[in-house]
Amino acid sequence: MFANDSVEPLGGYQWLGEDLEGERVVRRGFIRKVYGLLTCQLLATAIIAAPFATHEVSQKWIVSNGSWLIFLSSFAALGIVCAGSCNPDLFRRYPANYICLTVFTIAESLLVGFVCSAYQTYSVFLVFMLTFGIFGILTLYAYTTDTDFTGYGTYLFAALTGLCFMSLIFLFFPGPAAEKLQAGLGAVLFSFYIIYDTQLIMGGKHKIQFSIDDYVFASMNIYIDILNLFLDLLRILGETRN
Protein backbone atom coordinates (compact mmCIF):
# COMPACT_ATOMS: atom_id res chain seq x y z
CA MET A 1 0.00 0.00 0.00
CA PHE A 2 1.03 3.59 -0.02
CA ALA A 3 2.87 5.18 2.83
CA ASN A 4 2.33 8.56 4.38
CA ASP A 5 5.17 10.24 2.55
CA SER A 6 3.08 10.05 -0.59
CA VAL A 7 0.39 12.38 0.72
CA GLU A 8 1.98 14.54 3.39
CA PRO A 9 3.38 17.15 0.96
CA LEU A 10 -0.16 18.54 0.66
CA GLY A 11 0.76 20.91 3.44
CA GLY A 12 -2.67 20.72 5.07
CA TYR A 13 -1.42 21.76 8.49
CA GLN A 14 -1.95 24.85 10.58
CA TRP A 15 -0.12 26.15 13.62
CA LEU A 16 -2.09 26.15 16.83
CA GLY A 17 -3.44 29.56 17.75
CA GLU A 18 -5.35 30.84 20.73
CA ASP A 19 -7.49 28.10 22.29
CA LEU A 20 -11.03 29.51 22.10
CA GLU A 21 -14.24 27.64 22.82
CA GLY A 22 -15.40 28.19 19.24
CA GLU A 23 -12.25 26.53 17.95
CA ARG A 24 -12.87 23.54 20.20
CA VAL A 25 -16.40 23.12 18.84
CA VAL A 26 -15.18 23.31 15.24
CA ARG A 27 -12.36 20.87 15.97
CA ARG A 28 -14.75 18.36 17.55
CA GLY A 29 -16.89 18.52 14.43
CA PHE A 30 -13.80 17.97 12.30
CA ILE A 31 -12.78 14.94 14.39
CA ARG A 32 -16.25 13.40 14.07
CA LYS A 33 -16.18 13.87 10.31
CA VAL A 34 -12.70 12.35 9.95
CA TYR A 35 -13.50 9.26 12.00
CA GLY A 36 -16.87 8.92 10.30
CA LEU A 37 -15.12 8.79 6.93
CA LEU A 38 -12.51 6.42 8.33
CA THR A 39 -15.24 4.07 9.55
CA CYS A 40 -16.82 4.04 6.08
CA GLN A 41 -13.43 3.34 4.50
CA LEU A 42 -12.67 0.44 6.82
CA LEU A 43 -16.13 -1.07 6.38
CA ALA A 44 -15.76 -0.83 2.60
CA THR A 45 -12.34 -2.46 2.79
CA ALA A 46 -13.69 -5.31 4.93
CA ILE A 47 -16.60 -5.90 2.54
CA ILE A 48 -14.43 -5.82 -0.59
CA ALA A 49 -11.50 -7.80 0.80
CA ALA A 50 -13.50 -10.47 2.66
CA PRO A 51 -14.40 -12.59 -0.40
CA PHE A 52 -10.73 -12.86 -1.36
CA ALA A 53 -9.87 -14.16 2.11
CA THR A 54 -12.83 -16.52 2.57
CA HIS A 55 -14.21 -17.56 -0.84
CA GLU A 56 -12.30 -20.32 -2.63
CA VAL A 57 -13.61 -19.41 -6.09
CA SER A 58 -12.50 -15.80 -5.63
CA GLN A 59 -9.07 -16.98 -4.51
CA LYS A 60 -8.63 -19.18 -7.57
CA TRP A 61 -9.82 -16.39 -9.84
CA ILE A 62 -7.38 -13.85 -8.39
CA VAL A 63 -4.50 -16.30 -8.85
CA SER A 64 -5.42 -16.95 -12.49
CA ASN A 65 -6.69 -13.55 -13.63
CA GLY A 66 -5.73 -11.05 -10.96
CA SER A 67 -2.68 -9.43 -12.55
CA TRP A 68 -4.68 -6.84 -14.48
CA LEU A 69 -6.77 -6.04 -11.39
CA ILE A 70 -3.64 -5.51 -9.31
CA PHE A 71 -2.17 -3.23 -11.96
CA LEU A 72 -5.39 -1.24 -12.33
CA SER A 73 -5.85 -0.84 -8.57
CA SER A 74 -2.24 0.21 -8.04
CA PHE A 75 -2.45 2.69 -10.90
CA ALA A 76 -5.69 4.18 -9.56
CA ALA A 77 -4.41 4.56 -5.99
CA LEU A 78 -1.10 6.03 -7.10
CA GLY A 79 -2.88 8.34 -9.52
CA ILE A 80 -5.10 9.73 -6.74
CA VAL A 81 -2.08 10.33 -4.50
CA CYS A 82 -0.10 12.05 -7.27
CA ALA A 83 -3.09 14.19 -8.27
CA GLY A 84 -3.61 15.30 -4.67
CA SER A 85 0.09 16.07 -4.26
CA CYS A 86 0.12 18.22 -7.41
CA ASN A 87 -3.19 19.91 -6.61
CA PRO A 88 -3.81 20.05 -2.82
CA ASP A 89 -7.24 21.66 -3.29
CA LEU A 90 -8.42 18.44 -4.94
CA PHE A 91 -8.79 16.86 -1.50
CA ARG A 92 -10.57 19.94 -0.13
CA ARG A 93 -13.08 20.67 -2.91
CA TYR A 94 -16.49 18.97 -2.85
CA PRO A 95 -17.44 16.64 -4.55
CA ALA A 96 -13.98 15.96 -6.02
CA ASN A 97 -12.59 15.10 -2.58
CA TYR A 98 -15.22 12.42 -1.96
CA ILE A 99 -14.76 10.97 -5.44
CA CYS A 100 -11.01 10.72 -4.86
CA LEU A 101 -11.56 9.16 -1.45
CA THR A 102 -13.98 6.58 -2.87
CA VAL A 103 -11.72 5.57 -5.76
CA PHE A 104 -8.67 5.40 -3.48
CA THR A 105 -10.50 3.28 -0.91
CA ILE A 106 -11.80 0.81 -3.50
CA ALA A 107 -8.35 0.49 -5.09
CA GLU A 108 -6.64 -0.07 -1.75
CA SER A 109 -9.34 -2.54 -0.68
CA LEU A 110 -8.76 -4.65 -3.79
CA LEU A 111 -5.02 -4.69 -3.12
CA VAL A 112 -5.62 -5.71 0.50
CA GLY A 113 -7.97 -8.44 -0.69
CA PHE A 114 -5.33 -9.77 -3.06
CA VAL A 115 -2.78 -9.98 -0.23
CA CYS A 116 -5.30 -11.64 2.11
CA SER A 117 -6.02 -14.32 -0.49
CA ALA A 118 -2.51 -15.69 0.11
CA TYR A 119 -3.18 -16.34 3.82
CA GLN A 120 -5.36 -18.71 5.79
CA THR A 121 -8.72 -17.17 6.66
CA TYR A 122 -8.37 -17.64 10.42
CA SER A 123 -4.96 -15.93 10.49
CA VAL A 124 -6.33 -12.96 8.51
CA PHE A 125 -9.15 -12.63 11.06
CA LEU A 126 -6.78 -12.85 14.03
CA VAL A 127 -4.45 -10.22 12.58
CA PHE A 128 -7.49 -8.06 11.78
CA MET A 129 -8.57 -8.18 15.43
CA LEU A 130 -5.01 -7.56 16.64
CA THR A 131 -4.66 -4.55 14.36
CA PHE A 132 -7.79 -2.89 15.67
CA GLY A 133 -6.79 -3.64 19.23
CA ILE A 134 -3.43 -1.95 18.68
CA PHE A 135 -5.11 0.94 16.86
CA GLY A 136 -7.48 1.49 19.78
CA ILE A 137 -4.64 1.46 22.32
CA LEU A 138 -2.49 3.82 20.25
CA THR A 139 -5.42 6.19 19.71
CA LEU A 140 -6.12 6.28 23.44
CA TYR A 141 -2.45 6.92 24.12
CA ALA A 142 -2.32 9.74 21.56
CA TYR A 143 -5.32 11.41 23.23
CA THR A 144 -4.03 11.09 26.80
CA THR A 145 -0.25 11.52 26.61
CA ASP A 146 1.42 14.83 27.37
CA THR A 147 4.06 14.13 24.70
CA ASP A 148 3.55 16.09 21.49
CA PHE A 149 4.40 13.84 18.55
CA THR A 150 3.37 16.36 15.88
CA GLY A 151 6.88 17.77 15.72
CA TYR A 152 8.36 14.38 14.82
CA GLY A 153 7.13 14.31 11.23
CA THR A 154 10.61 14.82 9.78
CA TYR A 155 12.03 11.92 11.77
CA LEU A 156 9.16 9.62 10.79
CA PHE A 157 9.61 10.54 7.14
CA ALA A 158 13.34 9.81 7.40
CA ALA A 159 12.58 6.41 8.94
CA LEU A 160 10.05 5.70 6.22
CA THR A 161 12.57 6.60 3.53
CA GLY A 162 15.09 4.26 5.13
CA LEU A 163 12.51 1.48 5.21
CA CYS A 164 11.81 1.98 1.51
CA PHE A 165 15.52 1.70 0.71
CA MET A 166 15.71 -1.42 2.85
CA SER A 167 12.85 -2.91 0.83
CA LEU A 168 14.76 -2.29 -2.38
CA ILE A 169 17.89 -3.92 -0.97
CA PHE A 170 15.94 -6.96 0.23
CA LEU A 171 14.67 -7.49 -3.32
CA PHE A 172 18.17 -8.75 -4.10
CA PHE A 173 18.47 -10.72 -0.84
CA PRO A 174 15.06 -12.33 -0.36
CA GLY A 175 14.29 -14.66 2.49
CA PRO A 176 11.94 -15.21 5.44
CA ALA A 177 14.25 -13.47 7.92
CA ALA A 178 14.56 -10.37 5.73
CA GLU A 179 10.80 -10.22 5.24
CA LYS A 180 10.08 -10.58 8.97
CA LEU A 181 12.62 -7.87 9.79
CA GLN A 182 11.17 -5.46 7.26
CA ALA A 183 7.61 -6.17 8.39
CA GLY A 184 8.56 -5.76 12.06
CA LEU A 185 10.18 -2.39 11.46
CA GLY A 186 7.21 -1.35 9.34
CA ALA A 187 4.74 -2.29 12.08
CA VAL A 188 6.67 -0.20 14.62
CA LEU A 189 6.94 2.75 12.24
CA PHE A 190 3.26 2.82 11.35
CA SER A 191 2.32 2.49 15.00
CA PHE A 192 4.15 5.78 15.54
CA TYR A 193 2.44 7.20 12.46
CA ILE A 194 -0.95 6.37 13.98
CA ILE A 195 -0.04 8.38 17.09
CA TYR A 196 1.37 11.20 14.96
CA ASP A 197 -1.66 11.48 12.65
CA THR A 198 -4.10 11.11 15.54
CA GLN A 199 -2.58 14.13 17.27
CA LEU A 200 -2.65 16.09 14.01
CA ILE A 201 -6.38 15.32 13.86
CA MET A 202 -6.93 16.21 17.53
CA GLY A 203 -5.37 19.65 17.34
CA GLY A 204 -5.89 21.38 20.67
CA LYS A 205 -2.66 21.74 22.65
CA HIS A 206 -0.50 20.24 19.91
CA LYS A 207 1.87 22.48 18.00
CA ILE A 208 0.77 21.36 14.53
CA GLN A 209 -2.66 20.21 13.38
CA PHE A 210 -4.66 19.42 10.26
CA SER A 211 -6.70 22.24 8.80
CA ILE A 212 -10.44 21.68 9.23
CA ASP A 213 -10.79 21.67 5.43
CA ASP A 214 -8.54 18.61 5.18
CA TYR A 215 -10.96 16.04 6.60
CA VAL A 216 -10.58 13.80 3.52
CA PHE A 217 -6.81 14.14 3.59
CA ALA A 218 -6.75 13.33 7.32
CA SER A 219 -8.95 10.26 6.96
CA MET A 220 -6.76 9.01 4.10
CA ASN A 221 -3.67 9.38 6.28
CA ILE A 222 -4.99 7.42 9.24
CA TYR A 223 -6.54 4.84 6.88
CA ILE A 224 -3.15 4.26 5.23
CA ASP A 225 -1.53 3.88 8.66
CA ILE A 226 -4.02 1.18 9.66
CA LEU A 227 -3.71 -0.73 6.39
CA ASN A 228 0.08 -0.72 6.54
CA LEU A 229 0.05 -1.89 10.17
CA PHE A 230 -2.38 -4.68 9.25
CA LEU A 231 -0.32 -5.84 6.27
CA ASP A 232 2.93 -5.80 8.22
CA LEU A 233 1.40 -7.80 11.07
CA LEU A 234 -0.02 -10.22 8.52
CA ARG A 235 3.45 -10.75 7.07
CA ILE A 236 4.79 -11.47 10.55
CA LEU A 237 2.00 -13.58 12.03
CA GLY A 238 -0.11 -14.78 9.10
CA GLU A 239 -0.08 -18.39 7.94
CA THR A 240 0.17 -18.64 4.16
CA ARG A 241 -1.88 -21.06 2.09
CA ASN A 242 -0.28 -24.11 0.53
TAMOCOR-V214253 format. One record per residue. PHI is phi in radians with two decimals (999 if undefined). NEAR is the number of other C-alpha atoms within 10 Angstrom. Layout:
phi=PHI near=NEAR
phi=PHI near=NEAR
//
This chain:
phi=999 near=16
phi=-1.76 near=16
phi=-1.58 near=18
phi=-1.11 near=21
phi=-1.13 near=14
phi=-1.30 near=14
phi=-2.04 near=22
phi=-1.12 near=18
phi=-1.09 near=12
phi=-0.99 near=18
phi=1.31 near=12
phi=-1.44 near=20
phi=-2.04 near=17
phi=-2.45 near=14
phi=-1.36 near=12
phi=-1.19 near=14
phi=-1.81 near=11
phi=-1.17 near=9
phi=-1.46 near=10
phi=-1.77 near=9
phi=-1.07 near=9
phi=-1.06 near=9
phi=-1.14 near=14
phi=-1.12 near=14
phi=-1.10 near=11
phi=-1.10 near=11
phi=-1.14 near=19
phi=-1.10 near=17
phi=-1.11 near=12
phi=-1.09 near=22
phi=-1.09 near=20
phi=-1.07 near=12
phi=-1.15 near=17
phi=-1.08 near=21
phi=-1.31 near=17
phi=-1.15 near=13
phi=-1.12 near=20
phi=-1.06 near=21
phi=-1.06 near=14
phi=-1.09 near=13
phi=-1.08 near=22
phi=-1.20 near=16
phi=-1.12 near=13
phi=-1.08 near=16
phi=-1.11 near=21
phi=-1.09 near=15
phi=-1.17 near=13
phi=-1.30 near=20
phi=-1.41 near=22
phi=-0.98 near=22
phi=-1.03 near=17
phi=-1.19 near=25
phi=-1.55 near=24
phi=-2.10 near=18
phi=-1.79 near=12
phi=-1.11 near=12
phi=-1.10 near=10
phi=-1.11 near=18
phi=-1.14 near=19
phi=-1.16 near=13
phi=-1.14 near=11
phi=-1.16 near=19
phi=-1.21 near=12
phi=-1.47 near=9
phi=-2.24 near=10
phi=-1.46 near=15
phi=-1.08 near=12
phi=-1.19 near=10
phi=-1.20 near=15
phi=-1.10 near=17
phi=-1.08 near=12
phi=-1.11 near=15
phi=-1.15 near=21
phi=-1.10 near=18
phi=-1.11 near=13
phi=-1.14 near=19
phi=-1.11 near=22
phi=-1.14 near=18
phi=-1.10 near=15
phi=-1.10 near=20
phi=-1.10 near=21
phi=-1.13 near=14
phi=-1.10 near=16
phi=-1.18 near=22
phi=-1.22 near=18
phi=-1.36 near=12
phi=-2.34 near=12
phi=-0.97 near=18
phi=-1.17 near=17
phi=-1.05 near=21
phi=-1.51 near=28
phi=-1.96 near=20
phi=-1.71 near=13
phi=-1.45 near=10
phi=-1.64 near=10
phi=-1.02 near=13
phi=-1.14 near=18
phi=-1.25 near=16
phi=-1.11 near=14
phi=-1.07 near=20
phi=-1.10 near=20
phi=-1.14 near=15
phi=-1.09 near=16
phi=-1.08 near=21
phi=-1.13 near=25
phi=-1.10 near=19
phi=-1.08 near=26
phi=-1.14 near=27
phi=-1.12 near=25
phi=-1.13 near=21
phi=-1.15 near=22
phi=-1.10 near=23
phi=-1.05 near=24
phi=-1.09 near=24
phi=-1.12 near=17
phi=-1.11 near=25
phi=-1.12 near=25
phi=-1.52 near=19
phi=-2.10 near=20
phi=-1.09 near=16
phi=-1.02 near=19
phi=-1.13 near=13
phi=-1.26 near=17
phi=-1.09 near=26
phi=-1.13 near=16
phi=-1.11 near=13
phi=-1.17 near=21
phi=-1.01 near=18
phi=-1.15 near=13
phi=-1.10 near=16
phi=-1.06 near=23
phi=-1.28 near=14
phi=-1.14 near=12
phi=-1.12 near=16
phi=-1.04 near=19
phi=-1.10 near=12
phi=-1.14 near=12
phi=-1.15 near=19
phi=-1.13 near=18
phi=-1.07 near=13
phi=-1.10 near=15
phi=-1.07 near=22
phi=-1.37 near=13
phi=-1.85 near=9
phi=-1.26 near=10
phi=-1.51 near=10
phi=-1.36 near=11
phi=-1.65 near=16
phi=-1.55 near=20
phi=-1.22 near=19
phi=-1.55 near=13
phi=-1.71 near=12
phi=-1.00 near=15
phi=-1.10 near=10
phi=-1.21 near=10
phi=-1.14 near=18
phi=-1.13 near=17
phi=-1.10 near=12
phi=-1.13 near=15
phi=-1.14 near=20
phi=-1.08 near=14
phi=-1.08 near=12
phi=-1.15 near=17
phi=-1.13 near=15
phi=-1.12 near=11
phi=-1.07 near=14
phi=-1.08 near=17
phi=-1.13 near=11
phi=-1.12 near=12
phi=-1.22 near=14
phi=-1.08 near=11
phi=-1.61 near=8
phi=-2.32 near=10
phi=-1.23 near=11
phi=2.83 near=10
phi=-1.03 near=10
phi=-1.14 near=9
phi=-1.12 near=16
phi=-1.17 near=17
phi=-1.12 near=16
phi=-1.10 near=14
phi=-1.10 near=19
phi=-1.15 near=23
phi=-1.11 near=16
phi=-1.13 near=15
phi=-1.11 near=21
phi=-1.09 near=24
phi=-1.13 near=13
phi=-1.08 near=19
phi=-1.32 near=24
phi=-1.15 near=20
phi=-1.16 near=18
phi=-1.13 near=28
phi=-1.09 near=23
phi=-1.09 near=24
phi=-1.04 near=23
phi=-1.21 near=23
phi=-1.09 near=26
phi=-1.23 near=26
phi=-1.12 near=24
phi=-1.26 near=27
phi=-1.09 near=19
phi=1.20 near=25
phi=1.12 near=19
phi=-1.36 near=14
phi=-1.37 near=18
phi=-1.12 near=16
phi=-2.15 near=21
phi=-2.63 near=22
phi=-1.20 near=24
phi=-1.20 near=20
phi=-1.16 near=22
phi=-1.42 near=15
phi=-1.78 near=23
phi=-1.15 near=25
phi=-1.21 near=21
phi=-1.04 near=24
phi=-1.15 near=29
phi=-1.16 near=24
phi=-1.11 near=23
phi=-1.06 near=23
phi=-1.21 near=23
phi=-1.10 near=22
phi=-1.09 near=22
phi=-1.02 near=25
phi=-1.14 near=22
phi=-1.07 near=22
phi=-1.13 near=24
phi=-1.08 near=29
phi=-1.05 near=24
phi=-1.16 near=23
phi=-1.18 near=24
phi=-1.14 near=22
phi=-1.13 near=25
phi=-1.16 near=22
phi=-1.43 near=18
phi=-1.87 near=15
phi=-1.22 near=21
phi=-1.77 near=15
phi=-1.30 near=15
phi=-1.35 near=9
phi=-1.19 near=6
//
